Amino acid sequence: MNCQLIGRWRIVEADIWDRDHLDLCGPATLTITEKGHGEIAFGALQASLDIEYSRLSVGFTWDGSDEGDQVLGDGSAELLDDGSIEIEFA
């Protein structure tokens, strides 16, 4: 599909968390692989992603743990004109 978001992205800012929280347990990252999977890590959250691709965006469901509690949800990421991505995470 030639999705332009495949790779590892550094999460540098969020609407509700400051940078110290994002990098609490290591660098905050979103990883998107070619094989329908990925990972997201920020704060104390670590989760696996199941991904659906388009050329300039992805949608995903996620399942992982946050401070030892099992959590899950969905989200999306879109490539912006400036080469950064915008992530929506629920």
N, C-alpha and C positions, 0 to 999 in steps of 0.2 A: 504494500500500500504506500510505501515511501513516506511514512509519518515522520515529520520533522522534529518531533518531540522525543524521539528515542535517544536515550543517554541518561546521564546523571546530572541533576540540577540542584544547585544550592538554594535553599530557602533562606532569604535574607530579611524578609519583613512580613508581618501579619497584622491584620486589623485589630485583633484582640490580645496578642501576646507580644511582649518586647523581645529583643534579641537575646537577652540573657535566658529567658524561658525557652525560646526556640532551640538554643544550643546547650540546654541543661545537661544532657547525657552524651553530647558529641555534636558534630556539625549537623544541622538540620538539612535533610536531603530528600529529594524525590528521584527515584530511579525508575525509568521506563525501558523495558526490554522489548525485543522484537517478537517474543514468543507469547504474548498475551498476559504477561505477568510483570510485576514490579514491586517496589518497596517504598515506604515513606517512613521517615523517622524525624521527630522533633519533640522537644520537651522530654517527657518520659514515655512517649508513645513510640512503638515500633509495630508496623503492620505490613502485611502482604497485600498486593493489589491484583485483581483480575481486571484486565484492561480491554476496552473496545477502542479501535483506532479510526481516525480519519486523517487526512493529510496534515491539518494544522491544529488538531485538538485530540484529546482522549477523554473517554469517560471511564470510570472505574468503580468497583465496589472494593471495600477494604475490610480486613479482619486482623486483629492483633491484640496487643495488650498495652495498657496505660497504668503505670504504677502497680502492675500485677493483676489488674482487673481486665477481663476479656471485654473488648469493645469492637464495634463494627459500624459500617456506614457506607456512604457513597461519596463521589466527588467527580471533579473534572479538572482538566488543565487545558489552557488555550495559548497558543503562540501569539504574542503581540507584535505589532509592527516594529518595535524597537529591539526585537530579538529576545526579550524576556518572556516568561510565562506567567499567567495568572491562574492560580489554583483556587477552586471552590471546594470546600471540605465540610462534610456534614457527618 
